[in-house]
């Protein structure tokens, strides 16, 4: 299955620079949000994930072919 992913801020480094933070990711059918995060190699704290424009709190939620996923990091300021 394929999902559209957009990564924000420092998470963009998990994709090639030419992707500009956006990519189509291939995952096995039944993959979850947690599986996507692992696949991307994101180990930092995630602040917010949306799927198809809706906030997601349950990272065990299965993804579906064609989903649009947005991943935002925790922002730290000084």
C-alpha positions in Angstrom: 0.0 0.0 0.0 1.1 3.6 -0.5 0.7 6.6 1.8 1.5 10.2 1.1 3.7 11.6 3.9 4.6 15.2 4.7 7.2 15.8 7.4 7.7 19.1 9.1 10.7 20.9 10.7 13.6 18.7 11.7 11.7 15.5 10.7 12.3 16.5 7.0 15.8 15.1 7.4 14.3 11.6 7.3 13.7 12.0 3.6 16.1 12.9 0.8 16.7 16.6 0.5 15.1 16.7 -3.0 11.9 15.4 -1.5 11.4 18.7 0.3 9.7 16.9 3.2 7.1 15.0 1.1 7.1 11.5 -0.3 5.0 8.5 -1.2 5.9 5.6 1.1 5.3 2.0 0.4 4.2 -0.1 3.4 2.7 -3.5 3.9 -1.0 -3.8 4.1 -2.1 -3.4 7.7 0.8 -1.2 8.7 0.1 1.3 11.5 1.2 4.8 12.3 3.8 3.3 14.6 5.1 1.2 11.7 5.4 4.3 9.5 7.3 6.2 12.2 9.7 3.2 12.6 10.0 2.9 8.8 11.0 6.6 8.6 13.5 6.2 11.4 11.9 8.9 13.5 13.1 8.5 17.1 12.4 12.0 18.4 9.2 13.0 20.1 6.2 13.5 17.8 3.9 16.3 18.7 1.1 15.7 16.3 0.1 13.3 13.5 -2.8 13.9 11.2 -4.3 11.5 8.7 -6.4 12.9 6.0 -6.7 16.1 8.0 -7.8 14.5 11.2 -5.7 14.5 14.4 -4.6 11.0 15.5 -3.8 10.1 19.1 -3.8 6.3 18.6 -0.5 5.4 16.8 -1.7 1.7 16.6 -4.3 2.9 14.1 -3.9 1.0 10.8 -3.2 3.1 7.7 -5.0 2.6 4.4 -3.8 2.9 0.8 -3.9 6.5 -0.3 -3.9 8.0 3.2 -2.3 11.5 3.6 -0.2 11.6 6.7 1.4 14.7 8.3 4.0 14.4 11.1 4.9 17.4 13.3 7.7 17.3 15.9 7.7 18.8 19.4 8.9 22.4 19.1 11.6 23.5 21.5 12.4 27.2 21.9 14.7 29.3 23.9 
